[in-house]
Amino acid sequence: MLIRGMEAEGRAGTRSERKQAAIVGAAAEVFLSTGYAGASMDEIASRSGVSKQTVYKHFSSKEALFVAVLTQMMGEADTAVHTGLPQVENRAQLEAYLLDYAVRQLTIVLTPGLMQLRRLVIAEAPRFPELAKLLYARGPARAIEVMGSAFEQLARKKLLQFSDATVAASQFNWLVMADPVNRVMMLGDAAIPMKQEIYRHAEAAVATFLAAFLHSDQR
């Protein structure tokens, strides 16, 4: 899904922008299929339909190209997950909002491409720690930041209560993501849950979260 998004983006813009988008899309395919160490700039150039010289004109190194792939894929996931805070005025709307967010986050993150990207970054973290920092900033940290801001708004409406919005957002994120992500990371794509499993897990995560953080006025 995310790689196809890169290709679609490449059909717009200037000739140089189209070439760059094609390079990033081809690089994503190569990195995800062969790993960082096995990725060849020659193969990326061939798949993107440009010369190797053109690849290096846009990206100074393989690491720079991998950063571009990571940034693109995480940016697309972020846009898809974080669609803004809807009108939430009561407990029923709060539960619906949290459930919708949890299901959407799980569905988007638990895809073969993003899981493989995460594995690649973890594998390369000792050599390229900045990649791991970037993945964390664009992934878990971004989710916690967005939800922390949303939770502060919900607390002002006396729907949630907590002493620290960031802590509450972090705990919500872990309730939703920890077990499914760990299973897929370790067991592979076969462990990606079906829609019904995602929904049941999201329901349980939301119920556990609200048991701790629902405002006393809503109980």
C-alpha positions, -999 to 999 in steps of 0.1 A, spaced: 0 0 0 27 25 10 50 16 -19 21 21 -44 15 55 -28 51 64 -36 46 54 -72 14 74 -75 31 104 -60 58 100 -87 33 106 -115 29 143 -104 54 171 -101 84 181 -122 105 156 -141 132 157 -114 106 151 -87 91 122 -107 126 107 -110 132 111 -72 98 96 -64 106 66 -87 139 61 -70 124 61 -35 97 37 -46 122 13 -62 145 16 -32 116 7 -8 110 -25 -28 147 -34 -29 154 -26 8 123 -45 20 130 -76 -2 168 -79 3 176 -60 35 199 -30 39 232 -48 34 219 -67 4 204 -37 -14 223 -27 -45 223 8 -59 226 -7 -93 194 -27 -87 176 4 -74 187 23 -105 175 -5 -128 141 -8 -111 135 30 -111 144 33 -148 173 58 -142 211 56 -143 231 50 -112 246 84 -116 211 99 -114 204 80 -82 235 95 -66 226 129 -80 194 128 -58 208 108 -29 245 110 -18 246 75 -3 226 43 3 220 54 39 206 88 27 183 69 3 172 45 31 164 76 53 142 89 25 124 56 23 119 55 60 107 91 61 82 85 32 67 53 46 64 66 81 49 99 69 23 81 49 14 59 78 12 90 101 -12 107 77 -34 77 75 -35 70 113 -38 106 127 -70 120 111 -77 146 138 -100 146 169 -137 144 160 -165 159 180 -165 140 213 -189 151 239 -199 120 259 -188 86 270 -202 67 240 -185 91 216 -153 88 235 -154 50 234 -162 51 196 -133 75 190 -107 55 209 -119 22 193 -118 37 158 -83 51 164 -70 18 178 -84 -3 149 -70 22 123 -36 23 140 -33 -15 141 -46 -20 106 -21 5 91 9 -4 112 5 -42 110 14 -45 73 43 -65 58 60 -34 46 61 -14 78 69 -45 99 98 -53 76 110 -17 77 110 -19 115 130 -51 114 156 -35 90 160 -4 112 165 -25 144 190 -47 126 210 -16 114 207 3 147 242 -5 160 258 9 128 232 36 121 216 47 155 201 78 138 179 56 118 164 40 149 159 75 164 141 86 133 119 55 133 110 61 170 103 98 164 81 92 134 64 61 149 57 56 186 68 90 198 46 107 172 16 86 182 21 94 219 24 131 210 -8 132 190 -28 112 215 -14 132 244 -27 164 228 -61 148 221 -63 135 257 -57 170 271 -87 182 251 -108 154 264 -97 160 300 -109 196 297 -143 182 287 -142 160 318 -142 128 297 -107 116 309 -87 123 340 -50 118 346 -20 135 362 1 134 330 -13 133 294 19 119 279 19 90 304 -17 83 296 -11 84 259 20 61 263 0 36 282 -29 37 256 -3 32 229 12 2 246 -22 -14 254 -31 -11 217 2 -19 200 26 -39 222 14 -75 219 3 -75 182 34 -57 171 57 -80 191 41 -111 177 44 -100 141 79 -87 146 90 -121 160 68 -145 141 65 -129 107 37 -119 84 17 -151 92 11 -136 127 -7 -105 112 -41 -106 128 -74 -108 109 -99 -79 110 -120 -96 137 -89 -102 159 -78 -66 155 -113 -54 165 -114 -77 196 -80 -66 207 -88 -29 202 -120 -33 222 -101 -49 251 -74 -22 250 -99 6 251 -119 -10 280 -87 -14 300 -76 21 293 -110 36 303 -111 15 335 -80 36 346 -85 70 329 -123 76 324 -133 107 343 -153 101 375 -182 122 361 -186 96 333 -188 65 356 
